[in-house]
Amino acid sequence: MQEKLQKMFKAKPFVPFTIVMSDGTHITVKHPENALLMKHWIYVTTDGGETAEHLYLLHVTRIQRQQKEVA
């Protein structure tokens, strides 16, 4: 899962994505500077930096790319 997340962070242009956890929690990464990927954890700031989520990578069940809106 770590390798997949690294690819998502390095994508040019960056596409926001949602991390889905084993308990059903959804956390959206809107910008690569809003997250820090470690060996076993990912830290994601939400609400403009007001809160932070510490997510254990073993509990990540899937990653969903956000669809681009068609105007």
PQR file of N, CA, C, O and H, with PARSE charges and radii, in Angstrom:
ATOM      1  N   MET A   1       0.823  -1.191   0.000 -0.4000 1.5000
ATOM      2  CA  MET A   1       0.000   0.000   0.000 -0.0000 2.0000
ATOM      3  C   MET A   1       0.870   1.260   0.000  0.5500 1.7000
ATOM      4  O   MET A   1       0.505   2.279  -0.585 -0.5500 1.4000
ATOM      5  N   GLN A   2       2.016   1.172   0.660 -0.4000 1.5000
ATOM      6  CA  GLN A   2       2.903   2.327   0.715 -0.0000 2.0000
ATOM      7  C   GLN A   2       3.371   2.741  -0.680  0.5500 1.7000
ATOM      8  O   GLN A   2       3.451   3.932  -0.981 -0.5500 1.4000
ATOM      9  H   GLN A   2       2.312   0.344   1.136  0.4000 1.0000
ATOM     10  N   GLU A   3       3.679   1.759  -1.531 -0.4000 1.5000
ATOM     11  CA  GLU A   3       4.144   2.063  -2.885 -0.0000 2.0000
ATOM     12  C   GLU A   3       3.043   2.752  -3.696  0.5500 1.7000
ATOM     13  O   GLU A   3       3.313   3.687  -4.451 -0.5500 1.4000
ATOM     14  H   GLU A   3       3.614   0.792  -1.286  0.4000 1.0000
ATOM     15  N   LYS A   4       1.817   2.290  -3.537 -0.4000 1.5000
ATOM     16  CA  LYS A   4       0.688   2.884  -4.257 -0.0000 2.0000
ATOM     17  C   LYS A   4       0.470   4.329  -3.801  0.5500 1.7000
ATOM     18  O   LYS A   4       0.212   5.208  -4.623 -0.5500 1.4000
ATOM     19  H   LYS A   4       1.597   1.531  -2.924  0.4000 1.0000
ATOM     20  N   LEU A   5       0.572   4.570  -2.507 -0.4000 1.5000
ATOM     21  CA  LEU A   5       0.416   5.922  -1.993 -0.0000 2.0000
ATOM     22  C   LEU A   5       1.537   6.833  -2.483  0.5500 1.7000
ATOM     23  O   LEU A   5       1.287   7.993  -2.811 -0.5500 1.4000
ATOM     24  H   LEU A   5       0.782   3.855  -1.839  0.4000 1.0000
ATOM     25  N   GLN A   6       2.759   6.330  -2.537 -0.4000 1.5000
ATOM     26  CA  GLN A   6       3.875   7.129  -3.050 -0.0000 2.0000
ATOM     27  C   GLN A   6       3.620   7.555  -4.490  0.5500 1.7000
ATOM     28  O   GLN A   6       3.895   8.698  -4.856 -0.5500 1.4000
ATOM     29  H   GLN A   6       2.962   5.388  -2.271  0.4000 1.0000
ATOM     30  N   LYS A   7       3.101   6.653  -5.305 -0.4000 1.5000
ATOM     31  CA  LYS A   7       2.782   6.989  -6.699 -0.0000 2.0000
ATOM     32  C   LYS A   7       1.701   8.061  -6.765  0.5500 1.7000
ATOM     33  O   LYS A   7       1.761   8.955  -7.610 -0.5500 1.4000
ATOM     34  H   LYS A   7       2.877   5.725  -5.008  0.4000 1.0000
ATOM     35  N   MET A   8       0.720   7.976  -5.880 -0.4000 1.5000
ATOM     36  CA  MET A   8      -0.351   8.973  -5.867 -0.0000 2.0000
ATOM     37  C   MET A   8       0.194  10.358  -5.509  0.5500 1.7000
ATOM     38  O   MET A   8      -0.227  11.363  -6.082 -0.5500 1.4000
ATOM     39  H   MET A   8       0.672   7.251  -5.193  0.4000 1.0000
ATOM     40  N   PHE A   9       1.131  10.405  -4.559 -0.4000 1.5000
ATOM     41  CA  PHE A   9       1.708  11.682  -4.151 -0.0000 2.0000
ATOM     42  C   PHE A   9       2.596  12.292  -5.227  0.5500 1.7000
ATOM     43  O   PHE A   9       2.662  13.514  -5.358 -0.5500 1.4000
ATOM     44  H   PHE A   9       1.472   9.589  -4.093  0.4000 1.0000
ATOM     45  N   LYS A  10       3.272  11.455  -5.992 -0.4000 1.5000
ATOM     46  CA  LYS A  10       4.205  11.941  -7.004 -0.0000 2.0000
ATOM     47  C   LYS A  10       3.559  12.214  -8.361  0.5500 1.7000
ATOM     48  O   LYS A  10       4.227  12.708  -9.269 -0.5500 1.4000
ATOM     49  H   LYS A  10       3.218  10.463  -5.886  0.4000 1.0000
ATOM     50  N   ALA A  11       2.281  11.904  -8.513 -0.4000 1.5000
ATOM     51  CA  ALA A  11       1.596  12.083  -9.792 -0.0000 2.0000
ATOM     52  C   ALA A  11       1.629  13.550 -10.222  0.5500 1.7000
ATOM     53  O   ALA A  11       1.427  14.453  -9.411 -0.5500 1.4000
ATOM     54  H   ALA A  11       1.739  11.503  -7.775  0.4000 1.0000
ATOM     55  N   LYS A  12       1.884  13.765 -11.494 -0.4000 1.5000
ATOM     56  CA  LYS A  12       1.901  15.105 -12.089 -0.0000 2.0000
ATOM     57  C   LYS A  12       0.868  15.145 -13.190  0.5500 1.7000
ATOM     58  O   LYS A  12       1.021  14.407 -14.164 -0.5500 1.4000
ATOM     59  H   LYS A  12       2.048  13.031 -12.153  0.4000 1.0000
ATOM     60  N   PRO A  13      -0.157  15.940 -13.109 -0.5600 1.5000
ATOM     61  CA  PRO A  13      -0.530  16.774 -11.971  0.2800 2.0000
ATOM     62  C   PRO A  13      -1.124  15.924 -10.842  0.5500 1.7000
ATOM     63  O   PRO A  13      -1.635  14.826 -11.065 -0.5500 1.4000
ATOM     64  N   PHE A  14      -1.041  16.461  -9.648 -0.4000 1.5000
ATOM     65  CA  PHE A  14      -1.590  15.762  -8.491 -0.0000 2.0000
ATOM     66  C   PHE A  14      -3.109  15.693  -8.605  0.5500 1.7000
ATOM     67  O   PHE A  14      -3.761  16.686  -8.929 -0.5500 1.4000
ATOM     68  H   PHE A  14      -0.626  17.352  -9.467  0.4000 1.0000
ATOM     69  N   VAL A  15      -3.661  14.526  -8.339 -0.4000 1.5000
ATOM     70  CA  VAL A  15      -5.112  14.319  -8.337 -0.0000 2.0000
ATOM     71  C   VAL A  15      -5.520  13.964  -6.908  0.5500 1.7000
ATOM     72  O   VAL A  15      -5.034  12.975  -6.358 -0.5500 1.4000
ATOM     73  H   VAL A  15      -3.132  13.719  -8.076  0.4000 1.0000
ATOM     74  N   PRO A  16      -6.409  14.758  -6.296 -0.5600 1.5000
ATOM     75  CA  PRO A  16      -6.865  14.433  -4.940  0.2800 2.0000
ATOM     76  C   PRO A  16      -7.426  13.015  -4.878  0.5500 1.7000
ATOM     77  O   PRO A  16      -7.996  12.517  -5.848 -0.5500 1.4000
ATOM     78  N   PHE A  17      -7.255  12.374  -3.721 -0.4000 1.5000
ATOM     79  CA  PHE A  17      -7.740  11.011  -3.555 -0.0000 2.0000
ATOM     80  C   PHE A  17      -8.257  10.805  -2.144  0.5500 1.7000
ATOM     81  O   PHE A  17      -7.953  11.572  -1.231 -0.5500 1.4000
ATOM     82  H   PHE A  17      -6.792  12.780  -2.932  0.4000 1.0000
ATOM     83  N   THR A  18      -9.042   9.756  -1.987 -0.4000 1.5000
ATOM     84  CA  THR A  18      -9.626   9.415  -0.696 -0.0000 2.0000
ATOM     85  C   THR A  18      -9.075   8.080  -0.224  0.5500 1.7000
ATOM     86  O   THR A  18      -9.017   7.111  -0.980 -0.5500 1.4000
ATOM     87  H   THR A  18      -9.290   9.133  -2.729  0.4000 1.0000
ATOM     88  N   ILE A  19      -8.675   8.048   1.028 -0.4000 1.5000
ATOM     89  CA  ILE A  19      -8.193   6.818   1.664 -0.0000 2.0000
ATOM     90  C   ILE A  19      -9.369   6.222   2.429  0.5500 1.7000
ATOM     91  O   ILE A  19     -10.004   6.905   3.232 -0.5500 1.4000
ATOM     92  H   ILE A  19      -8.722   8.835   1.643  0.4000 1.0000
ATOM     93  N   VAL A  20      -9.655   4.952   2.180 -0.4000 1.5000
ATOM     94  CA  VAL A  20     -10.746   4.257   2.859 -0.0000 2.0000
ATOM     95  C   VAL A  20     -10.132   3.268   3.846  0.5500 1.7000
ATOM     96  O   VAL A  20      -9.301   2.437   3.482 -0.5500 1.4000
ATOM     97  H   VAL A  20      -9.138   4.397   1.527  0.4000 1.0000
ATOM     98  N   MET A  21     -10.556   3.376   5.094 -0.4000 1.5000
ATOM     99  CA  MET A  21     -10.019   2.532   6.159 -0.0000 2.0000
ATOM    100  C   MET A  21     -10.916   1.318   6.403  0.5500 1.7000
ATOM    101  O   MET A  21     -12.058   1.277   5.945 -0.5500 1.4000
ATOM    102  H   MET A  21     -11.231   4.051   5.390  0.4000 1.0000
ATOM    103  N   SER A  22     -10.390   0.337   7.124 -0.4000 1.5000
ATOM    104  CA  SER A  22     -11.129  -0.901   7.380 -0.0000 2.0000
ATOM    105  C   SER A  22     -12.398  -0.681   8.198  0.5500 1.7000
ATOM    106  O   SER A  22     -13.313  -1.502   8.136 -0.5500 1.4000
ATOM    107  H   SER A  22      -9.462   0.370   7.496  0.4000 1.0000
ATOM    108  N   ASP A  23     -12.475   0.407   8.962 -0.4000 1.5000
ATOM    109  CA  ASP A  23     -13.692   0.689   9.731 -0.0000 2.0000
ATOM    110  C   ASP A  23     -14.695   1.531   8.946  0.5500 1.7000
ATOM    111  O   ASP A  23     -15.734   1.920   9.479 -0.5500 1.4000
ATOM    112  H   ASP A  23     -11.731   1.074   9.013  0.4000 1.0000
ATOM    113  N   GLY A  24     -14.384   1.815   7.671 -0.4000 1.5000
ATOM    114  CA  GLY A  24     -15.284   2.580   6.828 -0.0000 2.0000
ATOM    115  C   GLY A  24     -14.996   4.072   6.775  0.5500 1.7000
ATOM    116  O   GLY A  24     -15.635   4.796   6.011 -0.5500 1.4000
ATOM    117  H   GLY A  24     -13.540   1.499   7.238  0.4000 1.0000
ATOM    118  N   THR A  25     -14.049   4.542   7.571 -0.4000 1.5000
ATOM    119  CA  THR A  25     -13.684   5.954   7.570 -0.0000 2.0000
ATOM    120  C   THR A  25     -13.093   6.353   6.226  0.5500 1.7000
ATOM    121  O   THR A  25     -12.308   5.605   5.644 -0.5500 1.4000
ATOM    122  H   THR A  25     -13.530   3.955   8.191  0.4000 1.0000
ATOM    123  N   HIS A  26     -13.469   7.539   5.725 -0.4000 1.5000
ATOM    124  CA  HIS A  26     -12.945   8.089   4.476 -0.0000 2.0000
ATOM    125  C   HIS A  26     -12.174   9.370   4.806  0.5500 1.7000
ATOM    126  O   HIS A  26     -12.715  10.272   5.445 -0.5500 1.4000
ATOM    127  H   HIS A  26     -14.107   8.147   6.198  0.4000 1.0000
ATOM    128  N   ILE A  27     -10.922   9.451   4.376 -0.4000 1.5000
ATOM    129  CA  ILE A  27     -10.104  10.645   4.578 -0.0000 2.0000
ATOM    130  C   ILE A  27      -9.624  11.105   3.205  0.5500 1.7000
ATOM    131  O   ILE A  27      -9.016  10.328   2.468 -0.5500 1.4000
ATOM    132  H   ILE A  27     -10.482   8.719   3.857  0.4000 1.0000
ATOM    133  N   THR A  28      -9.892  12.361   2.858 -0.4000 1.5000
ATOM    134  CA  THR A  28      -9.501  12.888   1.555 -0.0000 2.0000
ATOM    135  C   THR A  28      -8.196  13.662   1.660  0.5500 1.7000
ATOM    136  O   THR A  28      -8.032  14.512   2.536 -0.5500 1.4000
ATOM    137  H   THR A  28     -10.386  12.992   3.457  0.4000 1.0000
ATOM    138  N   VAL A  29      -7.272  13.358   0.755 -0.4000 1.5000
ATOM    139  CA  VAL A  29      -6.008  14.085   0.633 -0.0000 2.0000
ATOM    140  C   VAL A  29      -6.184  15.040  -0.539  0.5500 1.7000
ATOM    141  O   VAL A  29      -6.235  14.610  -1.691 -0.5500 1.4000
ATOM    142  H   VAL A  29      -7.406  12.668   0.043  0.4000 1.0000
ATOM    143  N   LYS A  30      -6.277  16.339  -0.247 -0.4000 1.5000
ATOM    144  CA  LYS A  30      -6.552  17.331  -1.276 -0.0000 2.0000
ATOM    145  C   LYS A  30      -5.283  17.880  -1.923  0.5500 1.7000
ATOM    146  O   LYS A  30      -5.326  18.398  -3.039 -0.5500 1.4000
ATOM    147  H   LYS A  30      -6.235  16.688   0.689  0.4000 1.0000
ATOM    148  N   HIS A  31      -4.154  17.766  -1.222 -0.4000 1.5000
ATOM    149  CA  HIS A  31      -2.885  18.294  -1.727 -0.0000 2.0000
ATOM    150  C   HIS A  31      -1.766  17.465  -1.102  0.5500 1.7000
ATOM    151  O   HIS A  31      -1.882  17.062   0.055 -0.5500 1.4000
ATOM    152  H   HIS A  31      -4.120  17.345  -0.316  0.4000 1.0000
ATOM    153  N   PRO A  32      -0.684  17.201  -1.840 -0.5600 1.5000
ATOM    154  CA  PRO A  32       0.381  16.357  -1.283  0.2800 2.0000
ATOM    155  C   PRO A  32       1.051  16.950  -0.044  0.5500 1.7000
ATOM    156  O   PRO A  32       1.620  16.212   0.760 -0.5500 1.4000
ATOM    157  N   GLU A  33       0.993  18.258   0.119 -0.4000 1.5000
ATOM    158  CA  GLU A  33       1.582  18.884   1.313 -0.0000 2.0000
ATOM    159  C   GLU A  33       0.718  18.690   2.554  0.5500 1.7000
ATOM    160  O   GLU A  33       1.136  19.036   3.659 -0.5500 1.4000
ATOM    161  H   GLU A  33       0.531  18.858  -0.534  0.4000 1.0000
ATOM    162  N   ASN A  34      -0.470  18.145   2.383 -0.4000 1.5000
ATOM    163  CA  ASN A  34      -1.367  17.895   3.517 -0.0000 2.0000
ATOM    164  C   ASN A  34      -1.164  16.524   4.136  0.5500 1.7000
ATOM    165  O   ASN A  34      -1.916  16.137   5.030 -0.5500 1.4000
ATOM    166  H   ASN A  34      -0.809  17.864   1.485  0.4000 1.0000
ATOM    167  N   ALA A  35      -0.163  15.782   3.680 -0.4000 1.5000
ATOM    168  CA  ALA A  35       0.042  14.429   4.201 -0.0000 2.0000
ATOM    169  C   ALA A  35       1.526  14.111   4.312  0.5500 1.7000
ATOM    170  O   ALA A  35       2.356  14.651   3.581 -0.5500 1.4000
ATOM    171  H   ALA A  35       0.448  16.097   2.953  0.4000 1.0000
ATOM    172  N   LEU A  36       1.829  13.234   5.233 -0.4000 1.5000
ATOM    173  CA  LEU A  36       3.190  12.752   5.430 -0.0000 2.0000
ATOM    174  C   LEU A  36       3.135  11.227   5.481  0.5500 1.7000
ATOM    175  O   LEU A  36       2.490  10.649   6.356 -0.5500 1.4000
ATOM    176  H   LEU A  36       1.154  12.795   5.826  0.4000 1.0000
ATOM    177  N   LEU A  37       3.808  10.592   4.548 -0.4000 1.5000
ATOM    178  CA  LEU A  37       3.808   9.134   4.460 -0.0000 2.0000
ATOM    179  C   LEU A  37       5.045   8.581   5.153  0.5500 1.7000
ATOM    180  O   LEU A  37       6.173   8.942   4.819 -0.5500 1.4000
ATOM    181  H   LEU A  37       4.332  11.061   3.837  0.4000 1.0000
ATOM    182  N   MET A  38       4.820   7.706   6.116 -0.4000 1.5000
ATOM    183  CA  MET A  38       5.898   7.046   6.840 -0.0000 2.0000
ATOM    184  C   MET A  38       5.891   5.560   6.476  0.5500 1.7000
ATOM    185  O   MET A  38       5.121   5.132   5.616 -0.5500 1.4000
ATOM    186  H   MET A  38       3.903   7.413   6.387  0.4000 1.0000
ATOM    187  N   LYS A  39       6.741   4.784   7.127 -0.4000 1.5000
ATOM    188  CA  LYS A  39       6.845   3.357   6.806 -0.0000 2.0000
ATOM    189  C   LYS A  39       5.544   2.608   7.094  0.5500 1.7000
ATOM    190  O   LYS A  39       5.105   1.796   6.279 -0.5500 1.4000
ATOM    191  H   LYS A  39       7.366   5.132   7.826  0.4000 1.0000
ATOM    192  N   HIS A  40       4.927   2.872   8.244 -0.4000 1.5000
ATOM    193  CA  HIS A  40       3.708   2.150   8.634 -0.0000 2.0000
ATOM    194  C   HIS A  40       2.497   3.055   8.837  0.5500 1.7000
ATOM    195  O   HIS A  40       1.393   2.567   9.079 -0.5500 1.4000
ATOM    196  H   HIS A  40       5.283   3.531   8.906  0.4000 1.0000
ATOM    197  N   TRP A  41       2.693   4.357   8.742 -0.4000 1.5000
ATOM    198  CA  TRP A  41       1.637   5.324   9.029 -0.0000 2.0000
ATOM    199  C   TRP A  41       1.547   6.363   7.931  0.5500 1.7000
ATOM    200  O   TRP A  41       2.511   6.586   7.199 -0.5500 1.4000
ATOM    201  H   TRP A  41       3.590   4.753   8.545  0.4000 1.0000
ATOM    202  N   ILE A  42       0.395   6.997   7.814 -0.4000 1.5000
ATOM    203  CA  ILE A  42       0.238   8.200   7.011 -0.0000 2.0000
ATOM    204  C   ILE A  42      -0.482   9.218   7.893  0.5500 1.7000
ATOM    205  O   ILE A  42      -1.500   8.917   8.516 -0.5500 1.4000
ATOM    206  H   ILE A  42      -0.388   6.816   8.409  0.4000 1.0000
ATOM    207  N   TYR A  43       0.063  10.415   7.927 -0.4000 1.5000
ATOM    208  CA  TYR A  43      -0.522  11.505   8.685 -0.0000 2.0000
ATOM    209  C   TYR A  43      -1.156  12.470   7.683  0.5500 1.7000
ATOM    210  O   TYR A  43      -0.492  12.917   6.748 -0.5500 1.4000
ATOM    211  H   TYR A  43       0.890  10.660   7.421  0.4000 1.0000
ATOM    212  N   VAL A  44      -2.426  12.789   7.872 -0.4000 1.5000
ATOM    213  CA  VAL A  44      -3.148  13.656   6.946 -0.0000 2.0000
ATOM    214  C   VAL A  44      -3.777  14.790   7.735  0.5500 1.7000
ATOM    215  O   VAL A  44      -4.480  14.556   8.717 -0.5500 1.4000
ATOM    216  H   VAL A  44      -2.966  12.426   8.631  0.4000 1.0000
ATOM    217  N   THR A  45      -3.521  16.037   7.300 -0.4000 1.5000
ATOM    218  CA  THR A  45      -4.197  17.178   7.925 -0.0000 2.0000
ATOM    219  C   THR A  45      -5.502  17.426   7.180  0.5500 1.7000
ATOM    220  O   THR A  45      -5.580  17.303   5.957 -0.5500 1.4000
ATOM    221  H   THR A  45      -2.949  16.228   6.502  0.4000 1.0000
ATOM    222  N   THR A  46      -6.500  17.771   7.937 -0.4000 1.5000
ATOM    223  CA  THR A  46      -7.819  18.051   7.369 -0.0000 2.0000
ATOM    224  C   THR A  46      -8.317  19.376   7.921  0.5500 1.7000
ATOM    225  O   THR A  46      -7.715  19.930   8.841 -0.5500 1.4000
ATOM    226  H   THR A  46      -6.437  17.871   8.930  0.4000 1.0000
ATOM    227  N   ASP A  47      -9.381  19.876   7.381 -0.4000 1.5000
ATOM    228  CA  ASP A  47     -10.002  21.123   7.858 -0.0000 2.0000
ATOM    229  C   ASP A  47      -9.013  22.280   7.872  0.5500 1.7000
ATOM    230  O   ASP A  47      -8.968  23.043   8.837 -0.5500 1.4000
ATOM    231  H   ASP A  47      -9.869  19.426   6.634  0.4000 1.0000
ATOM    232  N   GLY A  48      -8.225  22.418   6.819 -0.4000 1.5000
ATOM    233  CA  GLY A  48      -7.282  23.528   6.726 -0.0000 2.0000
ATOM    234  C   GLY A  48      -6.165  23.466   7.748  0.5500 1.7000
ATOM    235  O   GLY A  48      -5.605  24.500   8.112 -0.5500 1.4000
ATOM    236  H   GLY A  48      -8.261  21.798   6.035  0.4000 1.0000
ATOM    237  N   GLY A  49      -5.833  22.278   8.215 -0.4000 1.5000
ATOM    238  CA  GLY A  49      -4.760  22.119   9.186 -0.0000 2.0000
ATOM    239  C   GLY A  49      -5.225  22.139  10.623  0.5500 1.7000
ATOM    240  O   GLY A  49      -4.412  22.019  11.540 -0.5500 1.4000
ATOM    241  H   GLY A  49      -6.288  21.438   7.920  0.4000 1.0000
ATOM    242  N   GLU A  50      -6.523  22.288  10.836 -0.4000 1.5000
ATOM    243  CA  GLU A  50      -7.061  22.332  12.193 -0.0000 2.0000
ATOM    244  C   GLU A  50      -7.001  20.973  12.887  0.5500 1.7000
ATOM    245  O   GLU A  50      -6.813  20.905  14.102 -0.5500 1.4000
ATOM    246  H   GLU A  50      -7.183  22.385  10.091  0.4000 1.0000
ATOM    247  N   THR A  51      -7.159  19.897  12.128 -0.4000 1.5000
ATOM    248  CA  THR A  51      -7.113  18.559  12.705 -0.0000 2.0000
ATOM    249  C   THR A  51      -6.165  17.685  11.887  0.5500 1.7000
ATOM    250  O   THR A  51      -5.851  17.987  10.736 -0.5500 1.4000
ATOM    251  H   THR A  51      -7.312  19.952  11.142  0.4000 1.0000
ATOM    252  N   ALA A  52      -5.725  16.613  12.500 -0.4000 1.5000
ATOM    253  CA  ALA A  52      -4.837  15.673  11.813 -0.0000 2.0000
ATOM    254  C   ALA A  52      -5.317  14.254  12.078  0.5500 1.7000
ATOM    255  O   ALA A  52      -5.777  13.929  13.173 -0.5500 1.4000
ATOM    256  H   ALA A  52      -5.979  16.368  13.436  0.4000 1.0000
ATOM    257  N   GLU A  53      -5.202  13.430  11.066 -0.4000 1.5000
ATOM    258  CA  GLU A  53      -5.565  12.016  11.174 -0.0000 2.0000
ATOM    259  C   GLU A  53      -4.291  11.191  11.073  0.5500 1.7000
ATOM    260  O   GLU A  53      -3.478  11.414  10.176 -0.5500 1.4000
ATOM    261  H   GLU A  53      -4.829  13.694  10.177  0.4000 1.0000
ATOM    262  N   HIS A  54      -4.111  10.250  11.974 -0.4000 1.5000
ATOM    263  CA  HIS A  54      -2.981   9.329  11.953 -0.0000 2.0000
ATOM    264  C   HIS A  54      -3.529   7.972  11.558  0.5500 1.7000
ATOM    265  O   HIS A  54      -4.277   7.354  12.314 -0.5500 1.4000
ATOM    266  H   HIS A  54      -4.772  10.069  12.702  0.4000 1.0000
ATOM    267  N   LEU A  55      -3.156   7.507  10.368 -0.4000 1.5000
ATOM    268  CA  LEU A  55      -3.739   6.292   9.811 -0.0000 2.0000
ATOM    269  C   LEU A  55      -2.689   5.201   9.691  0.5500 1.7000
ATOM    270  O   LEU A  55      -1.627   5.415   9.108 -0.5500 1.4000
ATOM    271  H   LEU A  55      -2.548   8.010   9.753  0.4000 1.0000
ATOM    272  N   TYR A  56      -2.985   4.040  10.241 -0.4000 1.5000
ATOM    273  CA  TYR A  56      -2.091   2.888  10.157 -0.0000 2.0000
ATOM    274  C   TYR A  56      -2.304   2.223   8.800  0.5500 1.7000
ATOM    275  O   TYR A  56      -3.434   1.875   8.457 -0.5500 1.4000
ATOM    276  H   TYR A  56      -3.849   3.867  10.715  0.4000 1.0000
ATOM    277  N   LEU A  57      -1.246   2.043   8.033 -0.4000 1.5000
ATOM    278  CA  LEU A  57      -1.353   1.553   6.662 -0.0000 2.0000
ATOM    279  C   LEU A  57      -1.978   0.163   6.548  0.5500 1.7000
ATOM    280  O   LEU A  57      -2.585  -0.149   5.524 -0.5500 1.4000
ATOM    281  H   LEU A  57      -0.329   2.326   8.312  0.4000 1.0000
ATOM    282  N   LEU A  58      -1.845  -0.676   7.572 -0.4000 1.5000
ATOM    283  CA  LEU A  58      -2.459  -2.003   7.513 -0.0000 2.0000
ATOM    284  C   LEU A  58      -3.987  -1.929   7.487  0.5500 1.7000
ATOM    285  O   LEU A  58      -4.654  -2.879   7.077 -0.5500 1.4000
ATOM    286  H   LEU A  58      -1.352  -0.422   8.404  0.4000 1.0000
ATOM    287  N   HIS A  59      -4.532  -0.803   7.924 -0.4000 1.5000
ATOM    288  CA  HIS A  59      -5.989  -0.653   7.953 -0.0000 2.0000
ATOM    289  C   HIS A  59      -6.538   0.066   6.728  0.5500 1.7000
ATOM    290  O   HIS A  59      -7.747   0.277   6.629 -0.5500 1.4000
ATOM    291  H   HIS A  59      -3.991  -0.031   8.257  0.4000 1.0000
ATOM    292  N   VAL A  60      -5.667   0.445   5.790 -0.4000 1.5000
ATOM    293  CA  VAL A  60      -6.129   1.060   4.550 -0.0000 2.0000
ATOM    294  C   VAL A  60      -6.648  -0.051   3.639  0.5500 1.7000
ATOM    295  O   VAL A  60      -5.907  -0.971   3.291 -0.5500 1.4000
ATOM    296  H   VAL A  60      -4.685   0.273   5.870  0.4000 1.0000
ATOM    297  N   THR A  61      -7.919   0.037   3.256 -0.4000 1.5000
ATOM    298  CA  THR A  61      -8.502  -1.008   2.412 -0.0000 2.0000
ATOM    299  C   THR A  61      -8.451  -0.649   0.933  0.5500 1.7000
ATOM    300  O   THR A  61      -8.288  -1.524   0.083 -0.5500 1.4000
ATOM    301  H   THR A  61      -8.520   0.785   3.539  0.4000 1.0000
ATOM    302  N   ARG A  62      -8.592   0.649   0.624 -0.4000 1.5000
ATOM    303  CA  ARG A  62      -8.488   1.062  -0.783 -0.0000 2.0000
ATOM    304  C   ARG A  62      -8.220   2.557  -0.870  0.5500 1.7000
ATOM    305  O   ARG A  62      -8.368   3.306   0.096 -0.5500 1.4000
ATOM    306  H   ARG A  62      -8.724   1.360   1.314  0.4000 1.0000
ATOM    307  N   ILE A  63      -7.820   2.956  -2.070 -0.4000 1.5000
ATOM    308  CA  ILE A  63      -7.572   4.360  -2.376 -0.0000 2.0000
ATOM    309  C   ILE A  63      -8.426   4.702  -3.586  0.5500 1.7000
ATOM    310  O   ILE A  63      -8.378   4.009  -4.602 -0.5500 1.4000
ATOM    311  H   ILE A  63      -7.700   2.348  -2.855  0.4000 1.0000
ATOM    312  N   GLN A  64      -9.198   5.755  -3.480 -0.4000 1.5000
ATOM    313  CA  GLN A  64     -10.085   6.159  -4.566 -0.0000 2.0000
ATOM    314  C   GLN A  64      -9.641   7.511  -5.110  0.5500 1.7000
ATOM    315  O   GLN A  64      -9.573   8.500  -4.379 -0.5500 1.4000
ATOM    316  H   GLN A  64      -9.238   6.318  -2.654  0.4000 1.0000
ATOM    317  N   ARG A  65      -9.336   7.536  -6.417 -0.4000 1.5000
ATOM    318  CA  ARG A  65      -9.046   8.818  -7.059 -0.0000 2.0000
ATOM    319  C   ARG A  65     -10.346   9.580  -7.209  0.5500 1.7000
ATOM    320  O   ARG A  65     -11.392   8.999  -7.496 -0.5500 1.4000
ATOM    321  H   ARG A  65      -9.390   6.733  -7.011  0.4000 1.0000
ATOM    322  N   GLN A  66     -10.271  10.883  -7.013 -0.4000 1.5000
ATOM    323  CA  GLN A  66     -11.464  11.694  -7.208 -0.0000 2.0000
ATOM    324  C   GLN A  66     -11.655  11.948  -8.685  0.5500 1.7000
ATOM    325  O   GLN A  66     -10.698  12.215  -9.411 -0.5500 1.4000
ATOM    326  H   GLN A  66      -9.421  11.356  -6.780  0.4000 1.0000
ATOM    327  N   GLN A  67     -12.890  11.865  -9.123 -0.4000 1.5000
ATOM    328  CA  GLN A  67     -13.222  12.078 -10.517 -0.0000 2.0000
ATOM    329  C   GLN A  67     -13.170  13.558 -10.840  0.5500 1.7000
ATOM    330  O   GLN A  67     -13.607  14.395 -10.050 -0.5500 1.4000
ATOM    331  H   GLN A  67     -13.668  11.648  -8.533  0.4000 1.0000
ATOM    332  N   LYS A  68     -12.630  13.873 -12.012 -0.4000 1.5000
ATOM    333  CA  LYS A  68     -12.635  15.265 -12.455 -0.0000 2.0000
ATOM    334  C   LYS A  68     -14.054  15.630 -12.861  0.5500 1.7000
ATOM    335  O   LYS A  68     -14.735  14.863 -13.541 -0.5500 1.4000
ATOM    336  H   LYS A  68     -12.276  13.193 -12.653  0.4000 1.0000
ATOM    337  N   GLU A  69     -14.489  16.810 -12.436 -0.4000 1.5000
ATOM    338  CA  GLU A  69     -15.827  17.268 -12.768 -0.0000 2.0000
ATOM    339  C   GLU A  69     -15.835  17.791 -14.193  0.5500 1.7000
ATOM    340  O   GLU A  69     -14.928  18.515 -14.603 -0.5500 1.4000
ATOM    341  H   GLU A  69     -13.935  17.433 -11.883  0.4000 1.0000
ATOM    342  N   VAL A  70     -16.858  17.423 -14.944 -0.4000 1.5000
ATOM    343  CA  VAL A  70     -16.996  17.882 -16.324 -0.0000 2.0000
ATOM    344  C   VAL A  70     -17.882  19.116 -16.316  0.5500 1.7000
ATOM    345  O   VAL A  70     -18.993  19.088 -15.787 -0.5500 1.4000
ATOM    346  H   VAL A  70     -17.595  16.835 -14.611  0.4000 1.0000
ATOM    347  N   ALA A  71     -17.387  20.203 -16.907 -0.4000 1.5000
ATOM    348  CA  ALA A  71     -18.145  21.464 -16.908 -0.0000 2.0000
ATOM    349  C   ALA A  71     -19.165  21.500 -18.024  0.5500 1.7000
ATOM    350  O   ALA A  71     -19.887  22.486 -18.169 -0.5500 1.4000
ATOM    351  H   ALA A  71     -16.484  20.226 -17.337  0.4000 1.0000
TER
END
